Amino acid sequence: MNAESRRPHVVLLSAPGIGHVIPLADFAVRLAAHGFSATLLTFSNFDSPAQAAFLASLPSGSVTSVSLPSISLSDLPPDSPIEVHLCALLARCLPLLRDAFLSFRNPAAAFVCGLYGSETLSLVRELGVPGYIFYPSNLTMLTLALHLPRLDETTDVDFEDLPDPVRLPGCVAIRGTDFPDPFRKKSHPEHAPLIQTLRKYSEAAGILVNSFEEMEPEAVKAIIEEEQVEAGRPPVHLVGPTVRSAGSDEEDESGCLEWLDRQPAGSVLFVSLGSGGTISTEQLQEMALGLEASGQRFLWVVRCPTDSETSAAFFTSGSKDDPSNYLPDGFLERTKDVGRVVPSWAPQVRVLAHAATGGFFSHCGWNSTLESAVHGVPMIAHPLYAEQYTNAILLAEAVGIAIQPQAREPYGVVGREEIAAAAKELMQGEKGKALHRRAKELQEAAARALAPPEGSSYKALQGVANKWKEGASRRVAST
């Protein structure tokens, strides 16, 4: 047996979409540092060049990626929401998952699935493997997820019609209109299936959360108290922040970093709305004119707009058109001395780590949020879909590292005046200075949480790792 086959083996299953793959893959790399070999299973249905390049960059000696055979989704309506595809894939992959487990030469010591994967837990338990959920979002969102099945039973109206915010233990008050998309209306096609997915969280041997104690201290206290009084509640382990490092594996084909090198320290507002998000033509125009009116330096990752779906690029790279065609006439010429526009993609982690970056105009996806926090960069919150509205409330009202400009109507366009005012305040205002101080505090807290041997997240993961190793040793001894 070679060295890798002697190391305890952990199998991880990611939902499709690079936003799901990246945090679970980065977590696999951390497991390797704790003495494991790891196999990351992905779905070939939604392989992409960007995902392939990312997976190829993983350390080949300890983390292996395997793409499951394609699963037919031809019976689903073509306009089905993202969540319909995700839940269908996770439910239909069980035979392939069983085959994968039986094919491993090194038996699995543990199994870790993403937040949509609770359907797989009964199978791995049948195979004698402890199954865990890696929850790639924050503890506030997990608290909501754990309470939602009961809330759904006891609430007669749609959550978005509730007159008062929902108040959960240790969490910021959340308006029903800020719930993740599928939960706002009971008639949403994925509302009932996702509630069932959340019910099955109770089958997990534990839940690993990509957050850290200092970011959500009140939620931490509340979840510990609930574990002590609620039978059957899986233990929750805060193991974050798991983020990509600012290494050289992110290529800079667009010249962003070279441009940043010429800008004053802390002067640039980085504008990027995630790998899956798209905005309307009107919002793109308002954003451009707002950035221009703010007078602030900016680096803007622009994707072609769509007027149909805010998550249109989730499984694709989006439109192949030149996004500059959708910008206001003369915008690029008028802002050439203070701004840079790049199409579709930039090396985000390296940009956030750059000394010239002083703010992040973000969709509030949790991967991006943690990358911002780890590098001490405060945010402007512009949520688009899924849990991003809840994240925005958390970051602006509880964590204290974001400004959230208000839309003209719920889920509507944020006007140029609001955008300009938020950019000015974040980069130059008194509130912006307070947000910068808080962001630096979180940056230091994140580093402490991950530091061995006493960091809270390091110790939490080490405890889980030891449990897996002990279980694997017992299974080997009994065979």
Beta strands, then each sheet from edge to edge (+ up, - down):
strand 1: 9-13
strand 2: 37-43
strand 3: 63-68
strand 4: 108-113
strand 5: 131-135
strand 6: 206-209
strand 7: 236-238
strand 8: 268-272
strand 9: 297-302
strand 10: 339-343
strand 11: 357-362
strand 12: 379-381
strand 13: 402-403
sheet 1: 3+ 2+ 1+ 4+ 5+ 6+ 7+
sheet 2: 10+ 9+ 8+ 11+ 12+ 13+
end
